[in-house]
């Protein structure tokens, strides 16, 4: 997990100084971050690669970097579900 104090998109056209920028390392980690922010009444904005020109991410709350979470790790054939 890394915590920063600034965030900007790849082009530098959108930026903010949130409470924290946290890189999630697992789905469970995302759940913990969101639960903690909810308890504290803080907004959470997810971001992947930051390629949007629209002001979707800027926040004073938490920017949640989910770029490290990707891919299917298993398939449950019985339940017909992909597991990340």
C-alpha positions as CSV (number, residue, x, y, z in Angstrom):
1,X,0.0,0.0,0.0
2,X,1.3,3.4,-0.9
3,X,-0.1,6.7,0.4
4,X,0.5,10.0,-1.4
5,X,-1.0,13.4,-0.9
6,X,-1.5,14.5,-4.5
7,X,-3.0,12.9,-7.6
8,X,-3.1,13.9,-11.3
9,X,-4.2,12.2,-14.4
10,X,-1.7,11.1,-17.0
11,X,-2.0,14.3,-19.0
12,X,-1.9,16.6,-15.9
13,X,-5.3,18.2,-16.9
14,X,-7.0,16.9,-13.7
15,X,-5.5,17.0,-10.3
16,X,-6.4,17.2,-6.6
17,X,-4.9,17.0,-3.1
18,X,-7.0,14.4,-1.4
19,X,-6.6,13.2,2.2
20,X,-4.8,10.2,0.7
21,X,-4.0,8.3,-2.5
22,X,-4.0,4.6,-1.6
23,X,-3.0,1.8,-3.9
24,X,-5.1,-1.2,-3.2
25,X,-3.4,-4.6,-3.5
26,X,-6.4,-6.9,-3.3
27,X,-10.2,-7.0,-3.3
28,X,-10.1,-7.4,0.5
29,X,-7.9,-4.3,0.8
30,X,-10.5,-2.3,-1.2
31,X,-13.2,-3.5,1.2
32,X,-11.1,-2.4,4.2
33,X,-10.4,1.0,2.7
34,X,-14.1,1.6,1.8
35,X,-15.3,0.4,5.2
36,X,-12.9,2.7,7.1
37,X,-13.8,5.7,4.9
38,X,-17.5,5.0,5.3
39,X,-17.1,5.0,9.1
40,X,-15.3,8.4,8.9
41,X,-17.7,9.9,6.4
42,X,-15.1,10.3,3.8
43,X,-15.7,9.9,0.0
44,X,-13.7,7.3,-2.0
45,X,-13.0,7.8,-5.7
46,X,-11.6,4.8,-7.6
47,X,-9.0,5.4,-10.3
48,X,-7.4,2.9,-12.7
49,X,-4.8,4.3,-15.1
50,X,-6.0,7.9,-15.0
51,X,-6.6,8.3,-18.7
52,X,-9.8,10.3,-18.4
53,X,-9.9,14.0,-19.3
54,X,-13.2,14.4,-17.4
55,X,-13.1,15.5,-13.8
56,X,-14.2,12.1,-12.5
57,X,-11.6,11.5,-9.7
58,X,-10.6,14.9,-8.1
59,X,-11.7,14.7,-4.4
60,X,-10.8,15.9,-1.0
61,X,-11.4,12.4,0.3
62,X,-9.5,9.3,-0.7
63,X,-8.3,8.4,-4.2
64,X,-8.3,4.6,-4.4
65,X,-5.8,3.4,-7.0
66,X,-7.0,0.0,-8.2
67,X,-4.5,-0.3,-11.1
68,X,-2.7,-3.2,-9.3
69,X,-5.9,-5.3,-9.2
70,X,-6.6,-6.9,-12.5
71,X,-7.2,-10.2,-14.2
72,X,-9.1,-13.4,-13.6
73,X,-7.3,-15.7,-11.1
74,X,-9.7,-18.6,-11.2
75,X,-13.0,-19.7,-12.6
76,X,-15.7,-21.4,-10.6
77,X,-17.3,-23.6,-13.3
78,X,-20.1,-24.7,-11.0
79,X,-21.2,-21.2,-10.0
80,X,-20.3,-19.8,-13.5
81,X,-18.2,-17.0,-11.9
82,X,-14.9,-15.5,-12.7
83,X,-12.8,-14.9,-9.6
84,X,-10.5,-11.9,-9.4
